[in-house]
Amino acid sequence: MTILIKGALITDPNSPHNGNKKDIFIENGIIRQIGYNLSVKADTTINEKDCHASPGWVDLFANFCDPGKEHKESLETGAAAAAAGGFTEVLVIPNTNPAIHTKAQVEYIVQKAKALAVTIHPIGAVTKNIEGKDLAEMYDMYNSGAKAFGDGTNTIQSSGLLIKALQYVKTVDAVVIQVPDDKTIGSGGLMNEGIVSTRLGLPGKPAIAEEIMIARDIKLARYAASKLHFTGVTTKKSLEYVKRAKEAGINVTCSVTPYHLFFCDEDLQSYDTNLKVNPPLRTKEEMMALRDALKSGVMDCIATHHQPQHWDDKTCEFEYAQYGMIGLETAFAVTNSLNLIPIEKWVEMMAVNSRKIINEPAPVIKEGEKANITLFNPNTEFEFTASHIKSKSKNSPFIGKTLKGKVIGIINKEHLFLNA
Amino acid sequence: MQLSTRHLLGIKDLTSQDIQLILDTATQFKEVLQRPIKKVPSLRDVTIVNLFYENSTRTRISFELAEKRLSADTINFAASASSVSKGETLLDTVNNILSMKVDMVVMRHSASGAPHFLAKHIPAAIVNAGDGINEHPTQGLLDAFSMREKTGKLEGLKVAIIGDIMHSRVAMSNIYLLKKMGAEVMVAGPPTLIPKYIQEAFDIRVEYNLRRALEWCDVANVLRIQLERQNQVLFSSLREYSLAYGINKQILDSLNKEIVIMHPGPINRGVELDSDAADSKQSIILQQVENGVAVRMAVLYLLAGGRGENN
């Protein structure tokens, strides 16, 4: 199969063509030629206005609910959502049923995802059944294709256990991914504890539940001299702790979700269950601090925390609603709409930094390399509607919102996916 | 005169004019309730369902009585004896009931925001009869009605709400209402039972010492310790709570003034309130219950607005 991309602004810090608007010719998944006005014939020619080409983006934290909760998402529909959102690679969390906690589950995902346009990397569970008690067979899972480790949304609570896990993954030089959340603080909390939760009569979860976990985990990472990634960081203090730890040479990194940059607790006034997430939406002040931090470069990348939920699980009383929202399809447009960072910075975060965290070299847009490319137009404005959603679930608070920045498609593993 | 809202989801959404209107209308209904024939035809042809997803004695009876006094047709629904125990969702249950042509829904639910959720999805008018730890608006209204009746005013009145503030929808509705009507509000209780941000959220006083709270206030609205709502240990024992925050005749007599004692019920006698205080002449607890019917009649009447025999 041959593909010709006409006039793409190549946005890749590692490419000799970076910053040039050139044609890219791809044959059987390999970039053959890059140049001005290439006169080659191709099976498919892509000629889009304002087309940017960057190395494929990676999401470090998505739930594809497969196996076990396929009524919410499957590997196929999750991959379709990822492709629509410009992601060529996705790390899926082990919060499935059964949990991804042995070689068998890892291989199931790797095998089943082989034929898909998006590369799916399982995050292996740190503990058996993601119960936070006994270590799972991480070495075995790594050899089967697990790219990172963590208990997903079940934050590892025991300090002793996390030290062991951090030490253990050094055997394979992998990273532990942790959502910072001390579950003993504000355990019944449904949203951020603050003035808004008090006025709404909803039990609150204080920011300290997150910050105390970050502070503790940083110490554990230093003790174990291992790699730790925090995802879903939501407060100014959390970011300060991570920044200071990095300056002290501790191997920690962090990511935020697009929705924590876009929404705050004040948006919960109408008890919108799509905004029920964990870690919760914080105050406006914290949200603005996250936006500043994105500009100043404290966080390494954005993670979508794509969490599909069935209609029933969201169309109910706020207290009974399940946590999370889908986010792969809107991650780029939402972040881009905020106009906080130049497009080069987005590419660096999503294509380079995210891969550094999982020890993977970033693909490069140059002749002879495998084509792992995201095509996008950062300037198109559009209304995001339910019909755009490829995910099996529709739990997105962005439906009906006008966003800026459209993904044109992806090229990965000899597949071409183009958004309609 | 009409309310500014279609539903009564919380005092939070009412204007001070709405509150005034409800209290004034309740005064008229209270007069009706003193007559030999206590029934008026105001809500004839209006059908009201009382949906109780949580146990209740006085609120349910009070609403039912108010509905019957207004000549409405009523249906009672208790979650424990219904399809809810078979796993039916709230929305399905309510839609099934509404397809039988119901005009208003009175709902009590253990989840905060449940009536707000319903209001987004169904056409009927909704009266919140208590949602989780959020609001209990008719209780707030009847408390204000009783305070006004007893002291003659709300503006400038010093009201201390004492006890388990964190788990109390009564406290929330009282705070919203009293602030809107110009009263001064204090919450008092153990620090573990007072939300951390309450002072900033409502611009009210916070006190951890019972005696100081009683010395400050004109009215003490004493709350029930909500044992069923506590999922973690917030104080060591009921005995210790009673030692620190229990109100008895002795402490009331030691104050240099006579304050009004209120309680939304049901009382844990000997815990937050001793019998000698609860049954004293300072207490207006039974008047609160009596006023509850008149206030709920006023709410239902005003919300029914253009419905019933008027159209």
Boltz contact constraints between the chains, C-beta under 6 A:
constraints:
  - contact:
      token1: [A, 188]
      token2: [B, 231]
      max_distance: 6.0
  - contact:
      token1: [A, 194]
      token2: [B, 197]
      max_distance: 6.0
  - contact:
      token1: [A, 195]
      token2: [B, 197]
      max_distance: 6.0
  - contact:
      token1: [A, 195]
      token2: [B, 200]
      max_distance: 6.0
  - contact:
      token1: [A, 195]
      token2: [B, 201]
      max_distance: 6.0
  - contact:
      token1: [A, 198]
      token2: [B, 195]
      max_distance: 6.0
  - contact:
      token1: [A, 198]
      token2: [B, 197]
      max_distance: 6.0
  - contact:
      token1: [A, 198]
      token2: [B, 198]
      max_distance: 6.0
  - contact:
      token1: [A, 198]
      token2: [B, 201]
      max_distance: 6.0
  - contact:
      token1: [A, 199]
      token2: [B, 201]
      max_distance: 6.0
  - contact:
      token1: [A, 201]
      token2: [B, 112]
      max_distance: 6.0
  - contact:
      token1: [A, 201]
      token2: [B, 133]
      max_distance: 6.0
  - contact:
      token1: [A, 201]
      token2: [B, 134]
      max_distance: 6.0
  - contact:
      token1: [A, 201]
      token2: [B, 172]
      max_distance: 6.0
  - contact:
      token1: [A, 202]
      token2: [B, 112]
      max_distance: 6.0
  - contact:
      token1: [A, 271]
      token2: [B, 113]
      max_distance: 6.0
  - contact:
      token1: [A, 271]
      token2: [B, 116]
      max_distance: 6.0
  - contact:
      token1: [A, 317]
      token2: [B, 111]
      max_distance: 6.0
  - contact:
      token1: [A, 317]
      token2: [B, 114]
      max_distance: 6.0
  - contact:
      token1: [A, 317]
      token2: [B, 117]
      max_distance: 6.0
  - contact:
      token1: [A, 318]
      token2: [B, 113]
      max_distance: 6.0
  - contact:
      token1: [A, 319]
      token2: [B, 111]
      max_distance: 6.0
